[in-house]
């Protein structure tokens, strides 16, 4: 399927590319995944709530052990996105 981007959509894609995405297709796929995940979160589904509880528990355990990151939030976010994309492949 091929789509034509509006000027605004193209600007958004350019902004994503400036944040470190190297492949426009990957950037669009990630954006679409986020949209789907956002819709799922709106439902407050039991699966999402349980996943969030597990992630918070992991973080709390790491904090208690003194396991902290020196990375910025943006760097952590970029790593998570790369790992997520790798898990999908």
C-alpha positions as a Markdown table, in Angstrom:
| # | Residue | x | y | z |
|---|---|---|---|---|
| 1 | Unk | 0.0 | 0.0 | 0.0 |
| 2 | Unk | 1.2 | 3.5 | -0.8 |
| 3 | Unk | 0.0 | 6.6 | 0.8 |
| 4 | Unk | 0.6 | 10.3 | 0.2 |
| 5 | Unk | 1.5 | 12.4 | 3.2 |
| 6 | Unk | 0.0 | 15.7 | 3.8 |
| 7 | Unk | 2.4 | 18.6 | 4.4 |
| 8 | Unk | 1.6 | 18.4 | 8.2 |
| 9 | Unk | 2.2 | 14.6 | 8.2 |
| 10 | Unk | 5.5 | 15.1 | 6.3 |
| 11 | Unk | 6.5 | 17.7 | 8.9 |
| 12 | Unk | 5.8 | 15.3 | 11.7 |
| 13 | Unk | 7.8 | 12.6 | 10.0 |
| 14 | Unk | 10.7 | 15.0 | 9.5 |
| 15 | Unk | 10.5 | 15.7 | 13.3 |
| 16 | Unk | 10.7 | 12.0 | 14.1 |
| 17 | Unk | 13.6 | 11.6 | 11.7 |
| 18 | Unk | 15.4 | 14.5 | 13.5 |
| 19 | Unk | 15.0 | 12.6 | 16.8 |
| 20 | Unk | 17.1 | 9.8 | 15.5 |
| 21 | Unk | 15.0 | 7.5 | 13.4 |
| 22 | Unk | 16.9 | 6.4 | 10.4 |
| 23 | Unk | 14.2 | 4.8 | 8.3 |
| 24 | Unk | 10.9 | 6.7 | 7.6 |
| 25 | Unk | 9.0 | 3.4 | 7.3 |
| 26 | Unk | 10.2 | 2.3 | 10.8 |
| 27 | Unk | 9.2 | 5.7 | 12.2 |
| 28 | Unk | 5.7 | 5.4 | 10.7 |
| 29 | Unk | 5.4 | 1.8 | 12.0 |
| 30 | Unk | 6.4 | 2.9 | 15.5 |
| 31 | Unk | 3.9 | 5.8 | 15.4 |
| 32 | Unk | 1.1 | 3.5 | 14.3 |
| 33 | Unk | 2.0 | 1.0 | 17.1 |
| 34 | Unk | 1.9 | 3.9 | 19.6 |
| 35 | Unk | -1.6 | 4.8 | 18.3 |
| 36 | Unk | -2.8 | 1.3 | 18.8 |
| 37 | Unk | -1.2 | 1.0 | 22.2 |
| 38 | Unk | -2.8 | 4.3 | 23.1 |
| 39 | Unk | -6.2 | 3.0 | 22.2 |
| 40 | Unk | -5.6 | -0.1 | 24.2 |
| 41 | Unk | -4.6 | 2.0 | 27.2 |
| 42 | Unk | -7.8 | 4.0 | 27.0 |
| 43 | Unk | -9.7 | 0.8 | 27.7 |
| 44 | Unk | -7.7 | 0.2 | 30.9 |
| 45 | Unk | -7.7 | -3.4 | 29.9 |
| 46 | Unk | -6.7 | -5.9 | 32.7 |
| 47 | Unk | -3.7 | -7.0 | 30.5 |
| 48 | Unk | -2.4 | -3.4 | 30.3 |
| 49 | Unk | -2.9 | -2.8 | 34.0 |
| 50 | Unk | -1.2 | -6.1 | 34.9 |
| 51 | Unk | 1.7 | -5.2 | 32.6 |
| 52 | Unk | 2.1 | -1.8 | 34.2 |
| 53 | Unk | 2.0 | -3.4 | 37.7 |
| 54 | Unk | 4.8 | -5.7 | 36.7 |
| 55 | Unk | 6.9 | -2.9 | 35.2 |
| 56 | Unk | 6.5 | -0.8 | 38.3 |
| 57 | Unk | 7.5 | -3.8 | 40.5 |
| 58 | Unk | 10.6 | -4.3 | 38.4 |
| 59 | Unk | 11.5 | -0.6 | 38.8 |
| 60 | Unk | 10.8 | -0.6 | 42.5 |
| 61 | Unk | 13.0 | -3.7 | 43.0 |
| 62 | Unk | 15.8 | -2.1 | 40.9 |
| 63 | Unk | 15.6 | 1.1 | 42.9 |
| 64 | Unk | 15.8 | -0.8 | 46.2 |
| 65 | Unk | 19.0 | -2.4 | 44.9 |
| 66 | Unk | 20.5 | 1.0 | 43.9 |
| 67 | Unk | 20.3 | 0.1 | 40.2 |
| 68 | Unk | 19.9 | 3.5 | 38.6 |
| 69 | Unk | 20.5 | 4.7 | 35.1 |
| 70 | Unk | 22.6 | 7.7 | 34.2 |
| 71 | Unk | 20.8 | 7.9 | 30.8 |
| 72 | Unk | 18.4 | 10.7 | 30.1 |
| 73 | Unk | 14.7 | 10.0 | 29.6 |
| 74 | Unk | 15.1 | 10.5 | 25.9 |
| 75 | Unk | 18.0 | 8.1 | 25.7 |
| 76 | Unk | 16.1 | 5.4 | 27.6 |
| 77 | Unk | 13.1 | 6.0 | 25.4 |
| 78 | Unk | 15.2 | 5.5 | 22.3 |
| 79 | Unk | 16.7 | 2.3 | 23.7 |
| 80 | Unk | 13.2 | 0.9 | 24.5 |
| 81 | Unk | 11.9 | 1.8 | 21.1 |
| 82 | Unk | 14.8 | 0.0 | 19.4 |
| 83 | Unk | 14.4 | -3.1 | 21.6 |
| 84 | Unk | 10.6 | -3.1 | 21.0 |
| 85 | Unk | 11.2 | -2.9 | 17.2 |
| 86 | Unk | 13.7 | -5.8 | 17.5 |
| 87 | Unk | 11.2 | -7.9 | 19.4 |
| 88 | Unk | 8.7 | -7.4 | 16.6 |
| 89 | Unk | 11.1 | -8.6 | 14.0 |
